[in-house]
Amino acid sequence: MSSRRDLANAVRALSMDAVQKAKSGHPGAPMGMADIAEVLWNDYMNHNPANPSWVDRDRFILSNGHGSMLVYSLLHLTGYDLSIEDLKSFRQLHSKTPGHPEYGYAPGVETTTGPLGQGITNGVGMALAEKVLAAQFNKPGHEIVDHHTYVFLGDGCMMEGISHEACSLAGTWGLGKLVAFYDDNGISIDGEVDGWFTDDTPKRFEAYGWHVISKVDGHDPEAIKKAVDEARSINDQPSLICCQTIIGCGSPNKQGKEECHGAPLGDDEIALTRETIGWNHPPFEVPGEIYDGWNAKDKGRQAETAWNEKFAAYEKEFPREAAEFKRRMAHELPGDWEEKANAYIAEVNAKAEKVASRKASQNALNGFGPVLPELLGGSADLAGSNLTIWSGSKSIGKADASGNYIHYGVREFGQAAIMNGIELHGGFKAYGATFLMFSEYARNALRMASLMKLNNIHVFTHDSIGLGEDGPTHQPVEQTASLRLIPRMSVWRPCDAVETAVAWKCAIERKGGPTSLILSRQGLPHMGRSDAQLADIAKGGYVLKDCDGAPDAIIIATGSEVELAMNAAAELSGKKIRVVSMPSVDVFESQDAGYRESVLPASVTARVAVEAGVTACWAKYTGFQGKVIGLDTFGESAPAPEVFKHFGITTEGVVKAVESVL
């Protein structure tokens, strides 16, 4: 039988060999954390390499994702579909082993990590999802949701502000199934961290409400095992195990130094390391007895079989709950979703109310919420402004996690990354809200959601200079345009309650990426539509008002500015004007060429676009002969009508622009 040190050394060897072959990468963290990983994966991790998506598996996250060869080595050694050839292709084009762990490439990688701090925050989201799902589905004697979330993180994650946001919440929520391992090696890219990171990390986490185990020797398997046992015995607090390690452990000349953080060790140093750790095998060669020591296939199959038997007993006693659990974990919408959603949209259309789209959004939650028990929403301390609480909302707390509403506090970045973790875990449709201006704080987590093709929903209210007196610090100008630039991010800016309801329906049904809903504070009038126009809203852009024959000019607008476009068309009574409402540019652009041409015929070059934001993105629709009404500066503090008038975003301004292009 192989010793623990031999098993850990397999991780060290594979990591340094892969980095050396790629001529780039980070060997230091995998070599330093190999002993911790060996104990965790061989003694505690409950997973099945043959089924990486088993719903009750433990989740493992490498938050310090630059050390990606650690997780790739673990997945390969334990029996996942990740071959030695895949490890040899580390950091190469289209390989399963990119430079940072990417969700959807290697089986067993639970989330994309690398931007530091987001992995631990995803872990908080996963642990919260586990706790809420357990509270909603477990019954006495039938614990079908019962797994841990384990996170490795380093000094960089600890320094990033998002870790403060997320770990504070984890303590408040009492996430006892969350266990984090802090790789306390004292080194970051710039060298020894005592020049820029002198926090008392254990006290910090104790202040958050975590159970902290300090000064664990990260190279002593028995000490690590004792710490994990202690952490797993704590049910009402997340645990932080502070592991003191040596970065690049085993490298005689580079361990403990920044030299091994982000560069290959070099052939000579690797040869010395092999000699030092007693690894007498060529690159990428692992002896059979080492593979036997790591192989988790049998244990994983037995674990999943035991769970299947447990679930079968649950299903027999609680068939309705079991069916609902399977539906939600399969990311399937309820069977009556389409019928009830369409009925709600028809009801909104018949009401013909003037209402702010943020209020229409809340109404949509009231309409759709009873059909969707998987909705798990929240707001970054702006529930009364974002209007994200609906009639069926129940707040989640430490003592009772059976609800469906999360109070995130003023933590926009943390909220977005926790939502990513919730989506990755499964069983929920996550939504979260803040002012559109503060999408800036959440930007990188929004990008990560798009990169991972997650389907969460971001509710951004107070969408323009219509915010008025709060002034330019709170008036978003470039935010809607910049959200549209994120690949796979679908962006909706509806003009009334009907478009808002359709936007919500499309967001709920969407696969392949997140959705941002851009909503107004001010009231927006109802727009009358035919049945055909109502159906065309879901195409992202459609003809809202048309004329007889070919139009002389086309006005394109979104959100609150659609009203201006409609009013301008009415004033231009001597001209043939078409008004196009385009609540979602990306959805419109996904339609076939024939439909797009029917809405915006190439023959009509007299075009005006109007949106209360930066103008650049509209030029492709208006061309050189058209005009865009917006603002390419910051807003002003004044009542909203005065601000719109100041910037010329008025009916009169639209009329003049149309006349100028005719």
C-alpha positions in Angstrom: 0.0 0.0 0.0 1.3 3.4 -0.9 2.0 5.9 1.8 0.1 9.2 2.1 3.3 11.0 1.1 3.7 8.9 -2.0 0.0 9.7 -3.0 0.6 13.4 -2.4 3.8 13.3 -4.4 1.9 12.1 -7.4 0.1 15.4 -7.4 3.3 17.3 -7.0 5.0 15.4 -9.9 2.0 15.7 -12.3 1.7 19.4 -11.5 5.3 20.3 -12.1 5.5 18.1 -15.2 2.4 19.6 -16.8 3.5 23.2 -16.1 7.0 22.4 -17.4 5.6 20.9 -20.6 3.3 23.9 -21.2 6.1 26.3 -20.4 3.7 28.3 -18.2 1.6 27.8 -15.2 1.6 27.8 -11.4 3.3 24.8 -9.8 3.7 26.3 -6.3 0.1 26.0 -5.0 -0.5 22.4 -6.2 2.8 21.3 -4.6 2.1 23.2 -1.4 -1.5 21.9 -1.0 -0.9 18.3 -2.2 -0.9 16.9 1.3 -4.2 18.7 2.3 -5.8 17.5 -1.0 -4.7 13.9 -0.4 -6.4 13.8 3.0 -9.6 15.5 1.9 -10.1 13.5 -1.3 -9.1 10.1 0.0 -10.7 10.3 3.5 -13.7 12.6 3.1 -14.8 13.6 -0.4 -18.1 11.9 -1.2 -18.2 11.8 -5.0 -18.5 9.4 -8.0 -16.0 9.8 -10.8 -18.4 7.8 -13.1 -21.1 10.4 -12.5 -19.7 13.9 -11.9 -23.3 15.3 -11.8 -24.6 13.1 -9.0 -26.8 15.5 -7.2 -25.8 14.7 -3.6 -22.0 14.7 -4.2 -19.7 16.9 -2.2 -18.6 20.0 -4.1 -14.9 20.9 -4.3 -13.7 24.3 -5.4 -10.2 25.5 -6.0 -10.7 29.2 -5.4 -7.0 30.0 -6.1 -7.6 28.7 -9.6 -4.2 29.5 -10.9 -3.2 26.3 -9.2 -5.4 24.4 -11.6 -3.0 21.4 -12.0 -4.0 20.5 -8.4 -7.6 19.8 -9.4 -6.7 18.3 -12.7 -4.3 15.9 -11.0 -6.9 15.0 -8.4 -9.6 14.3 -11.1 -7.2 12.2 -13.2 -5.9 10.2 -10.2 -9.3 9.4 -8.7 -10.8 8.1 -12.0 -12.6 10.9 -13.8 -12.7 11.0 -17.6 -9.5 13.1 -17.7 -6.6 11.1 -19.2 -2.9 11.5 -18.9 -2.9 12.9 -22.4 -5.3 15.6 -21.2 -2.8 16.5 -18.5 -0.1 16.6 -21.2 -2.3 19.1 -23.1 -2.4 21.5 -20.1 -3.0 25.1 -21.3 -3.3 24.1 -24.9 -6.0 25.1 -27.4 -9.3 23.2 -26.9 -7.9 21.0 -24.2 -9.9 19.8 -21.2 -7.2 21.4 -19.0 -7.1 25.1 -19.6 -4.9 27.4 -17.6 -7.6 28.1 -15.0 -10.3 25.6 -14.2 -13.3 26.2 -16.5 -16.7 24.8 -15.9 -17.8 22.5 -18.7 -14.4 21.4 -19.8 -13.0 18.8 -17.4 -15.6 16.6 -15.7 -15.6 17.3 -12.0 -14.7 21.0 -12.2 -17.6 22.6 -10.3 -17.0 26.2 -11.3 -14.7 28.5 -13.3 -12.1 30.0 -10.9 -9.1 32.3 -11.3 -10.4 35.8 -10.6 -9.5 35.5 -7.0 -12.2 35.5 -4.3 -15.0 34.3 -6.6 -14.4 30.6 -6.0 -15.0 30.9 -2.2 -18.0 33.1 -3.0 -19.4 30.5 -5.4 -18.8 28.0 -2.5 -20.9 30.1 -0.2 -23.7 30.0 -2.9 -23.4 26.3 -3.2 -23.5 25.7 0.5 -26.5 28.0 0.8 -28.2 26.1 -2.0 -27.6 22.9 -0.1 -29.0 24.3 3.1 -32.1 25.7 1.5 -32.7 22.6 -0.7 -32.4 20.4 2.4 -34.8 22.6 4.4 -37.3 22.4 1.5 -37.1 18.7 0.7 -35.7 16.7 3.6 -38.1 14.8 5.9 -37.5 13.2 9.2 -35.6 10.0 8.5 -35.1 11.0 4.9 -32.2 13.3 4.3 -31.8 13.2 0.6 -29.9 16.5 0.5 -26.8 16.1 2.7 -23.4 17.0 1.3 -20.5 19.3 2.0 -18.9 22.1 0.1 -15.1 22.2 0.4 -13.0 25.2 -0.8 -9.3 25.7 -1.1 -8.2 29.4 -1.1 -5.1 31.4 -0.7 -3.8 34.8 0.4 -5.0 36.4 -2.8 -8.6 35.3 -2.2 -8.3 36.6 1.3 -7.2 40.0 0.1 -9.9 40.4 -2.5 -12.8 42.4 -1.1 -15.4 39.9 -2.4 -14.2 37.4 0.2 -15.2 39.8 3.0 -18.7 40.2 1.5 -19.3 36.5 1.0 -17.7 35.1 4.2 -19.5 37.6 6.3 -22.8 36.2 4.9 -21.7 32.6 5.3 -21.3 33.2 9.0 -24.6 35.0 9.3 -26.4 32.1 7.5 -24.7 29.5 9.6 -23.5 27.4 6.7 -22.2 24.4 8.7 -21.6 22.2 5.6 -19.1 24.7 4.2 -15.4 23.9 5.0 -12.7 26.2 3.7 -8.9 25.4 3.7 -6.8 28.5 3.8 -3.4 27.9 2.2 -1.4 30.2 4.5 2.0 30.1 2.8 2.8 33.8 3.1 3.7 34.2 -0.6 1.9 36.0 -3.5 3.2 37.1 -6.9 5.1 40.1 -5.5 6.8 38.0 -2.8 6.4 37.7 0.9 3.0 39.1 1.8 3.9 40.6 5.2 4.6 43.8 3.4 0.9 44.2 2.3 -1.2 41.6 4.1 -0.9 41.5 7.9 -4.5 40.8 8.8 -5.2 38.5 11.7 -7.2 36.2 9.5 -8.4 33.8 12.2 -9.8 36.7 14.3 -11.4 38.1 11.1 -13.3 34.9 10.5 -14.2 34.5 14.1 -15.8 37.9 13.9 -17.8 36.7 10.9 -19.2 33.8 13.0 -17.0 31.1 11.5 -15.5 28.2 13.5 -11.8 28.7 13.0 -9.0 26.1 13.4 -5.7 27.9 13.4 -2.1 26.9 12.8 -2.6 23.5 11.2 0.5 21.9 9.7 -0.5 21.6 6.1 2.0 18.9 5.5 1.0 16.7 8.4 -1.8 14.3 7.3 -2.8 13.5 10.9 -3.0 17.2 11.9 -5.1 17.8 8.7 -7.4 14.9 9.4 -8.0 16.0 13.0 -8.9 19.5 11.8 -11.3 18.2 9.2 -13.0 15.9 11.7 -13.4 18.9 14.0 -14.8 21.1 11.2 -17.3 18.4 10.1 -18.6 18.1 13.7 -19.7 21.8 13.7 -23.2 22.0 12.3 -24.2 25.7 12.8 -21.1 27.5 11.6 -18.9 27.4 8.5 -15.3 26.3 9.3 -12.0 27.8 8.2 -9.0 25.5 8.5 -5.8 27.7 8.5 -3.1 25.4 7.0 0.4 26.6 7.2 2.2 25.3 4.1 5.3 25.8 2.0 4.6 26.9 -1.5 6.3 24.6 -4.0 6.9 22.0 -1.3 9.6 19.5 -2.4 11.5 21.9 -4.7 14.9 22.2 -2.9 15.8 25.6 -4.3 12.5 27.3 -5.0 10.1 26.1 -2.3 8.9 28.9 0.0 9.7 31.5 -2.6 7.7 33.5 -5.2 9.9 32.0 -7.9 7.7 28.9 -7.9 4.4 30.7 -7.8 3.8 31.4 -11.4 6.6 29.9 -13.5 7.8 26.4 -14.4 10.5 25.1 -12.1 12.8 24.2 -14.9 14.2 20.8 -15.9 17.2 20.9 -13.5 15.0 21.9 -10.5 12.4 19.3 -11.4 15.2 16.6 -11.5 16.3 17.7 -8.0 12.7 17.8 -6.8 12.2 14.2 -7.9 15.3 13.2 -6.0 14.2 15.2 -2.9 10.7 13.7 -2.7 11.8 10.2 -3.8 9.7 10.2 -7.0 11.7 8.0 -9.2 9.5 7.9 -12.2 9.6 9.7 -15.7 7.4 12.7 -16.4 3.7 11.8 -16.5 4.3 8.3 -15.3 2.3 7.1 -12.3 2.8 3.6 -10.9 -0.2 1.3 -10.7 -0.1 1.1 -6.9 -0.4 4.9 -6.7 -3.4 4.8 -9.0 -4.9 2.1 -6.9 -4.4 4.2 -3.8 -6.2 7.2 -5.4 -9.0 5.3 -7.3 -12.4 6.5 -6.1 -14.6 4.6 -8.6 -15.7 1.8 -6.4 -16.2 4.0 -3.4 -18.1 6.5 -5.5 -20.3 3.9 -7.1 -21.2 2.5 -3.6 -21.9 6.0 -2.3 -24.3 6.8 -5.2 -25.9 3.4 -5.0 -26.6 4.0 -1.3 -28.0 7.4 -2.0 -30.3 6.0 -4.8 -31.7 3.5 -2.3 -32.2 6.3 0.2 -34.0 8.4 -2.5 -36.2 5.4 -3.6 -37.4 5.1 0.0 -38.1 8.9 0.0 -39.9 8.6 -3.3 -42.1 5.8 -2.0 -43.2 7.8 1.0 -43.2 11.3 -0.6 -43.9 10.8 -4.3 -45.0 14.4 -5.0 -41.9 15.9 -3.3 -39.6 13.4 -5.1 -41.0 14.2 -8.5 -40.6 17.9 -7.8 -37.0 17.4 -6.6 -36.1 15.5 -9.8 -37.7 18.2 -11.9 -35.8 20.9 -10.3 -32.5 19.2 -10.3 -33.0 18.5 -14.0 -33.5 22.2 -14.7 -37.0 21.5 -16.1 -39.8 24.0 -15.9 -43.2 22.9 -14.6 -45.5 21.2 -17.0 -48.1 24.0 -16.8 -45.5 26.8 -17.1 -46.2 27.8 -20.7 -50.0 28.0 -20.2 -49.9 29.9 -17.0 -47.1 32.3 -18.1 -49.0 33.2 -21.3 -52.2 33.6 -19.4 -50.5 36.1 -17.1 -49.0 38.1 -20.0 -52.5 38.3 -21.6 -53.9 39.5 -18.2 -51.2 42.3 -18.0 -51.9 43.3 -21.6 -55.7 43.6 -20.9 -55.1 45.8 -17.8 -53.3 48.5 -19.8 -51.8 50.1 -16.8 -49.3 52.9 -16.6 -46.7 51.6 -14.2 -42.9 51.8 -13.6 -41.2 48.7 -15.1 -39.7 48.0 -11.6 -43.2 47.7 -10.3 -44.2 45.6 -13.4 -41.3 43.4 -12.5 -42.7 42.8 -9.0 -46.1 42.1 -10.5 -44.5 39.6 -12.8 -42.9 37.9 -9.8 -46.3 37.7 -8.2 -47.7 36.2 -11.5 -45.0 33.7 -12.1 -43.8 33.0 -8.6 -46.6 30.6 -7.6 -45.8 28.4 -10.6 -42.0 28.4 -9.9 -41.1 27.1 -6.4 -37.5 27.1 -7.6 -37.3 30.9 -7.6 -34.7 32.0 -5.1 -34.3 35.7 -5.2 -32.8 38.6 -3.3 -31.6 42.2 -3.3 -28.4 44.0 -2.2 -30.2 46.0 0.5 -32.6 47.6 -1.9 -35.7 45.4 -1.8 -38.0 48.3 -1.3 -36.6 50.1 -4.3 -35.9 47.1 -6.6 -39.3 45.6 -5.7 -38.0 42.0 -5.6 -40.1 40.8 -2.7 -43.3 39.3 -3.9 -46.4 38.0 -2.1 -45.0 34.5 -1.7 -41.6 35.5 -0.5 -40.2 34.1 2.7 -36.9 35.3 4.0 -34.0 32.8 4.6 -32.3 32.9 7.9 -29.8 30.9 10.0 -32.5 29.0 11.9 -35.0 28.6 9.1 -33.6 28.1 5.6 -36.8 26.8 4.0 -37.7 30.2 2.4 -37.0 31.6 -1.0 -35.8 35.2 -0.4 -32.2 36.3 0.4 -31.3 39.6 2.1 -27.8 40.1 0.7 -27.1 43.4 2.4 -24.9 46.0 0.6 -22.9 43.4 -1.3 -23.5 43.6 -5.0 -20.4 41.7 -6.1 -21.0 39.0 -3.4 -24.6 38.7 -4.4 -23.8 38.1 -8.1 -21.1 35.5 -7.3 -23.2 33.7 -4.7 -26.0 33.6 -7.3 -23.5 31.8 -9.6 -22.8 29.3 -6.9 -26.6 28.7 -6.4 -27.1 28.1 -10.1 -24.1 25.8 -10.3 -25.4 23.8 -7.4 -28.8 23.2 -9.1 -32.4 23.1 -7.9 -33.0 26.8 -8.1 -33.6 29.7 -10.5 -31.6 32.5 -8.9 -32.4 36.2 -9.3 -30.8 39.2 -7.5 -31.2 42.9 -7.7 -29.5 46.3 -7.3 -29.6 49.7 -9.0 -28.3 49.5 -12.5 -25.5 51.9 -11.6 -24.1 49.3 -9.1 -23.9 46.6 -11.7 -20.3 48.1 -11.9 -19.5 46.5 -8.5 -20.8 43.1 -9.7 -19.2 43.3 -13.1 -16.7 40.4 -12.9 -19.3 38.0 -11.5 -21.7 38.9 -14.3 -18.9 38.1 -16.7 -18.2 34.8 -15.0 -21.9 33.9 -15.2 -21.8 34.5 -19.0 -18.5 32.6 -19.3 -20.1 29.6 -17.6 -23.4 29.9 -19.5 -25.4 30.2 -16.2 -29.0 31.1 -16.4 -29.4 33.4 -13.4 -31.4 36.7 -13.6 -30.1 40.1 -12.7 -32.7 42.8 -11.9 -31.3 46.3 -12.4 -33.6 49.1 -11.6 -33.4 53.0 -11.7 -32.2 52.6 -15.2 -31.3 56.1 -16.5 -31.1 59.8 -16.0 -34.8 59.3 -15.1 -33.4 58.8 -11.6 -33.4 62.6 -11.4 -32.3 64.3 -8.2 -29.8 61.6 -7.0 -27.5 62.9 -9.8 -24.7 61.5 -11.9 -23.3 59.2 -9.2 -26.5 57.2 -9.3 -27.6 57.8 -12.9 -26.4 55.0 -15.2 -25.3 56.2 -18.6 -22.9 53.6 -20.0 -24.1 50.6 -18.0 -26.8 49.2 -20.3 -24.5 49.5 -23.3 -21.6 47.8 -21.5 -23.8 44.9 -20.3 -24.8 44.4 -24.0 -21.1 44.0 -24.7 -20.7 40.9 -22.5 -20.9 37.8 -24.6 -23.9 35.6 -23.8 -25.5 38.2 -21.6 -29.0 38.8 -22.7 -30.2 42.4 -21.9 -33.8 43.5 -21.8 -35.0 47.1 -21.3 -38.8 46.9 -21.6 -41.0 49.9 -22.4 -44.1 48.9 -20.3 -45.6 46.3 -18.1 -46.3 43.9 -21.0 -42.7 43.9 -22.3 -41.6 43.5 -18.7 -43.7 40.4 -18.3 -42.4 38.9 -21.6 -38.8 39.8 -20.6 -39.2 37.9 -17.3 -40.7 34.9 -19.2 -37.8 34.9 -21.6 -35.3 35.1 -18.8 -36.8 32.2 -16.9 -36.9 30.0 -20.0 -33.4 31.0 -21.2 -30.6 28.5 -21.6 -27.0 29.3 -22.3 -26.4 32.5 -20.3 -27.7 35.0 -17.8 -30.2 37.8 -18.3 -30.1 41.4 -17.2 -33.5 43.2 -16.8 -33.1 47.0 -17.0 -36.0 48.6 -15.3 -37.3 52.2 -14.7 -38.2 54.0 -11.5 -40.7 56.3 -13.3 -44.1 55.2 -14.6 -44.3 54.0 -18.2 -47.5 54.1 -20.2 -49.1 51.0 -21.7 -48.6 50.5 -25.4 -51.5 49.1 -27.4 -50.6 46.0 -29.5 -52.2 43.5 -31.7 -51.9 39.8 -31.0 -49.2 39.5 -33.6 -47.2 42.4 -32.0 -47.7 40.8 -28.6 -46.1 37.6 -29.9 -43.3 39.5 -31.5 -42.0 41.0 -28.2 -40.2 37.7 -27.5 -38.2 38.3 -30.7 -36.4 41.2 -29.0 -37.5 43.9 -31.5 -40.7 44.5 -33.4 -42.8 47.1 -35.2 -44.9 48.8 -32.5 -46.4 51.5 -34.8 -46.5 51.2 -38.5 -47.6 53.2 -41.5 -49.2 52.6 -44.9 -46.6 51.6 -47.4 -42.9 52.0 -47.1 -41.9 54.2 -44.2 -40.2 57.5 -44.7 -38.3 57.1 -41.5 -37.9 54.6 -38.7 -37.6 55.5 -35.0 -36.0 52.8 -32.8 -36.3 53.1 -29.0 -36.1 51.1 -25.8 -37.5 51.5 -22.3 -39.0 54.9 -21.3 -37.9 56.4 -24.6 -40.4 54.4 -26.5 -43.1 56.8 -25.3 -41.1 59.7 -26.8 -40.8 57.8 -30.1 -44.5 57.2 -30.2 -45.3 60.8 -29.4 -42.9 62.0 -32.1 -44.5 59.7 -34.7 -47.9 61.2 -33.9 -46.5 64.7 -34.3 -45.0 63.8 -37.6 -48.4 63.3 -39.0 -47.5 64.3 -42.5 -44.8 61.7 -42.7 -44.9 57.9 -42.8 -43.2 56.9 -39.6 -42.5 53.4 -38.3 -41.7 53.0 -34.6 -39.6 49.9 -33.6 -39.5 48.9 -29.9 -36.3 47.0 -29.3 -36.3 45.8 -25.7 -33.6 43.3 -26.3 -30.9 43.9 -29.0 -29.2 40.5 -28.5 -32.5 38.6 -28.9 -33.4 40.7 -32.0 -30.0 40.0 -33.5 -30.5 36.2 -33.0 -33.6 36.2 -35.3 -33.3 35.2 -38.9 -32.3 37.7 -41.5 -35.8 37.7 -43.0 -37.4 38.8 -39.8 -34.8 41.5 -39.1 -35.3 42.8 -42.6 -39.1 42.9 -42.1 -38.6 45.1 -39.0 -35.7 47.3 -40.3 -35.7 47.2 -44.1 -32.4 48.1 -45.6 -34.1 50.4 -48.1 -35.1 52.8 -45.3 -31.9 54.7 -44.4 -33.7 57.6 -42.6 -33.4 56.3 -39.0 -33.3 57.7 -35.5 -32.5 55.7 -32.4 -33.3 57.1 -28.9 -32.1 55.7 -25.6 -31.2 57.7 -22.4 -27.6 56.5 -22.4 -24.4 56.4 -24.4 -25.0 56.5 -28.2 -22.2 54.4 -29.6 -23.9 51.0 -29.9 -26.8 52.4 -31.9 -24.8 53.5 -34.9 -25.0 50.1 -36.5 -28.8 50.6 -36.7 -28.8 54.2 -37.8 -25.8 54.2 -40.1 -24.0 57.4 -41.3 -27.2 59.0 -42.5 -29.2 58.5 -39.2 -29.0 60.1 -35.8 -28.9 58.8 -32.3 -30.4 60.7 -29.4 -28.8 60.0 -26.1 -26.0 61.4 -24.0 -22.3 60.8 -24.1 -21.6 62.5 -20.9 -22.6 62.1 -17.2 -26.0 63.1 -16.0 -27.1 66.0 -13.8 -28.9 66.4 -10.4 -32.4 67.8 -11.0 -36.0 66.5 -11.3 -36.2 63.9 -14.0 -38.2 66.0 -16.6 -35.6 68.8 -16.3 -32.7 66.4 -16.8 -34.3 64.8 -19.9 -35.0 68.3 -21.3 -31.5 69.5 -20.5 -30.1 66.6 -22.6 -32.6 67.0 -25.4 -34.2 63.6 -24.8 -37.7 64.8 -25.5 -40.5 64.4 -28.0 -39.4 67.6 -29.6 -35.9 66.4 -29.8 -37.0 63.2 -31.5 -39.1 65.1 -34.0 -36.3 67.4 -34.9 -33.9 64.5 -35.4 -36.3 62.7 -37.7 -36.9 65.9 -39.7 -33.1 66.3 -40.1 -32.6 62.8 -41.6 -35.5 63.0 -44.1 
